[in-house]
């Protein structure tokens, strides 16, 4: 399912949705949401004009996608809150495709972030103009069982891509170690030792997918270090696992996932992984 709007980002989202659907033999469903205009004191006649405009736009966009492909393209226009409606519509979808901010394409807009947080399935946030399928994919991992699923999803959605599992060794404890009395030379030695251990563990981690995944270790805060690696390697997709909570239906977007979603210069796939909610 692709959530589209009236901006050029909407066409970008529809095209990426078409490419993914074609690659996996899926149908494509386009949804546009017309928000309530009552707060602007528009009368019913003007509200109907706006809704008809949304409906005509998604109809034209679906026809444009249909002309470019043999897959089945359906569409609908609905009224309501954009975030809630897209999440509701996405409950039966294999993947939800949405765009970044229509004001600043380099930033993740509030609607995309809300969908990434609330959705019960995988969410693809589109930044770049689609040309082909993804070729260079980076899966951000932390060596946990949950992050393995980020690699699994990267391979499942992009079987022909060059996939790299990237681990960022956090540096946030270094100031505390300095405050605890470690000399600079001791801190440097400790960090070098931890980097070597991270490299060894990442090689073991990547061995779960023999010949399919390359390991990579970077140094520094995860979202900034991964951002630098993505730019240097020219990756066109970053995959990050997001752990959901259980019985309360609350979903938690982890700190790394949130930072990656905001900072990356390319498209981001937020892969939903089952998680358990524990009360404090």
ZICORFEN-V152645 format. One record per backbone hydrogen bond with DSSP energy under -0.5 kcal/mol. NH is the residue of the N-H (numbers start at 0). CO is the residue of the C=O. E is the energy in kcal/mol with one decimal. If there is no record, write none. Layout:
nh=NH co=CO e=E
nh=NH co=CO e=E
This chain:
nh=1 co=28 e=-2.6
nh=2 co=96 e=-2.7
nh=3 co=1 e=-0.7
nh=3 co=30 e=-2.5
nh=9 co=6 e=-1.2
nh=10 co=6 e=-0.8
nh=11 co=7 e=-1.7
nh=12 co=8 e=-2.6
nh=13 co=9 e=-2.2
nh=14 co=10 e=-2.4
nh=15 co=11 e=-2.3
nh=16 co=12 e=-2.7
nh=17 co=13 e=-2.2
nh=18 co=14 e=-2.2
nh=19 co=15 e=-2.4
nh=20 co=16 e=-2.6
nh=21 co=17 e=-2.5
nh=22 co=18 e=-2.0
nh=23 co=19 e=-1.3
nh=24 co=20 e=-0.7
nh=24 co=21 e=-0.7
nh=25 co=20 e=-2.5
nh=27 co=71 e=-2.8
nh=29 co=27 e=-0.5
nh=29 co=73 e=-2.8
nh=30 co=1 e=-2.6
nh=31 co=75 e=-1.9
nh=33 co=77 e=-3.1
nh=34 co=32 e=-0.7
nh=39 co=36 e=-1.2
nh=40 co=37 e=-2.1
nh=41 co=36 e=-1.4
nh=46 co=42 e=-2.2
nh=47 co=43 e=-2.2
nh=48 co=44 e=-1.7
nh=49 co=45 e=-2.1
nh=50 co=46 e=-2.3
nh=51 co=47 e=-2.8
nh=52 co=48 e=-1.8
nh=53 co=49 e=-2.1
nh=54 co=50 e=-2.5
nh=55 co=51 e=-2.4
nh=56 co=52 e=-2.2
nh=57 co=53 e=-2.4
nh=58 co=54 e=-1.7
nh=59 co=55 e=-2.4
nh=60 co=56 e=-2.4
nh=61 co=57 e=-2.2
nh=62 co=58 e=-2.0
nh=63 co=59 e=-2.2
nh=64 co=60 e=-2.2
nh=65 co=61 e=-2.6
nh=66 co=62 e=-2.0
nh=67 co=63 e=-0.8
nh=67 co=64 e=-0.6
nh=68 co=65 e=-1.1
nh=73 co=27 e=-2.7
nh=73 co=71 e=-0.5
nh=75 co=29 e=-1.7
nh=77 co=31 e=-2.4
nh=79 co=33 e=-1.8
nh=84 co=80 e=-2.8
nh=85 co=81 e=-2.3
nh=86 co=82 e=-2.1
nh=87 co=83 e=-2.5
nh=88 co=84 e=-2.8
nh=89 co=85 e=-1.6
nh=90 co=87 e=-1.2
nh=91 co=88 e=-0.6
nh=92 co=89 e=-1.7
nh=95 co=121 e=-2.1
nh=96 co=0 e=-2.8
nh=97 co=95 e=-0.5
nh=97 co=123 e=-2.6
nh=99 co=125 e=-1.4
nh=100 co=103 e=-0.5
nh=100 co=106 e=-2.1
nh=106 co=103 e=-2.0
nh=108 co=106 e=-0.7
nh=112 co=108 e=-2.2
nh=113 co=109 e=-2.1
nh=114 co=110 e=-2.3
nh=115 co=111 e=-2.4
nh=116 co=112 e=-2.0
nh=117 co=113 e=-2.7
nh=118 co=114 e=-2.6
nh=121 co=93 e=-0.5
nh=122 co=269 e=-2.2
nh=123 co=95 e=-3.4
nh=124 co=122 e=-0.6
nh=124 co=267 e=-3.3
nh=125 co=97 e=-3.0
nh=125 co=123 e=-0.6
nh=130 co=131 e=-0.6
nh=136 co=134 e=-0.5
nh=136 co=161 e=-2.6
nh=137 co=236 e=-2.5
nh=138 co=163 e=-3.1
nh=139 co=137 e=-0.6
nh=139 co=238 e=-2.6
nh=140 co=165 e=-2.6
nh=147 co=143 e=-1.1
nh=148 co=144 e=-0.8
nh=148 co=145 e=-0.9
nh=149 co=145 e=-0.6
nh=149 co=146 e=-0.6
nh=150 co=146 e=-1.2
nh=151 co=147 e=-2.4
nh=152 co=148 e=-2.6
nh=153 co=149 e=-2.1
nh=154 co=150 e=-2.3
nh=155 co=151 e=-2.5
nh=156 co=152 e=-2.7
nh=157 co=153 e=-1.1
nh=160 co=157 e=-1.6
nh=161 co=134 e=-3.4
nh=162 co=160 e=-0.8
nh=162 co=211 e=-0.7
nh=163 co=136 e=-2.5
nh=164 co=213 e=-2.8
nh=165 co=138 e=-2.5
nh=165 co=163 e=-0.6
nh=166 co=215 e=-2.6
nh=168 co=166 e=-0.6
nh=168 co=217 e=-2.8
nh=169 co=167 e=-0.8
nh=173 co=170 e=-1.3
nh=176 co=172 e=-2.2
nh=177 co=173 e=-2.3
nh=178 co=174 e=-2.5
nh=179 co=175 e=-1.6
nh=180 co=177 e=-1.4
nh=181 co=176 e=-2.1
nh=186 co=182 e=-2.4
nh=187 co=183 e=-2.6
nh=188 co=184 e=-2.0
nh=189 co=185 e=-2.5
nh=190 co=186 e=-2.4
nh=191 co=187 e=-2.4
nh=192 co=188 e=-2.2
nh=193 co=189 e=-2.4
nh=194 co=190 e=-2.4
nh=195 co=191 e=-2.0
nh=196 co=192 e=-2.1
nh=197 co=193 e=-2.4
nh=198 co=194 e=-2.3
nh=199 co=195 e=-2.0
nh=200 co=196 e=-2.5
nh=201 co=197 e=-2.4
nh=202 co=198 e=-2.0
nh=203 co=199 e=-1.9
nh=204 co=200 e=-2.4
nh=205 co=201 e=-2.8
nh=206 co=202 e=-1.0
nh=207 co=204 e=-1.5
nh=208 co=205 e=-2.0
nh=209 co=206 e=-0.6
nh=211 co=208 e=-2.3
nh=212 co=208 e=-1.3
nh=213 co=162 e=-2.1
nh=215 co=164 e=-1.7
nh=217 co=166 e=-2.6
nh=219 co=168 e=-2.1
nh=224 co=220 e=-3.0
nh=225 co=221 e=-2.8
nh=226 co=222 e=-1.6
nh=227 co=223 e=-2.1
nh=228 co=224 e=-1.9
nh=229 co=225 e=-2.7
nh=230 co=226 e=-2.1
nh=231 co=227 e=-2.4
nh=232 co=228 e=-2.6
nh=233 co=229 e=-1.2
nh=234 co=229 e=-1.7
nh=235 co=135 e=-2.2
nh=236 co=135 e=-1.2
nh=237 co=266 e=-2.0
nh=238 co=137 e=-3.0
nh=239 co=268 e=-2.5
nh=240 co=139 e=-0.5
nh=241 co=270 e=-2.9
nh=243 co=272 e=-2.3
nh=244 co=249 e=-1.2
nh=248 co=245 e=-2.3
nh=251 co=242 e=-0.8
nh=252 co=250 e=-0.5
nh=253 co=251 e=-0.8
nh=257 co=253 e=-2.7
nh=258 co=254 e=-2.5
nh=259 co=255 e=-2.8
nh=260 co=256 e=-2.4
nh=261 co=257 e=-1.6
nh=262 co=258 e=-2.6
nh=263 co=259 e=-2.1
nh=266 co=235 e=-1.0
nh=267 co=124 e=-2.1
nh=268 co=237 e=-2.9
nh=269 co=122 e=-3.3
nh=269 co=267 e=-0.6
nh=270 co=239 e=-2.6
nh=270 co=268 e=-0.9
nh=271 co=269 e=-0.6
nh=272 co=241 e=-2.7
nh=277 co=275 e=-0.6
nh=278 co=276 e=-0.5
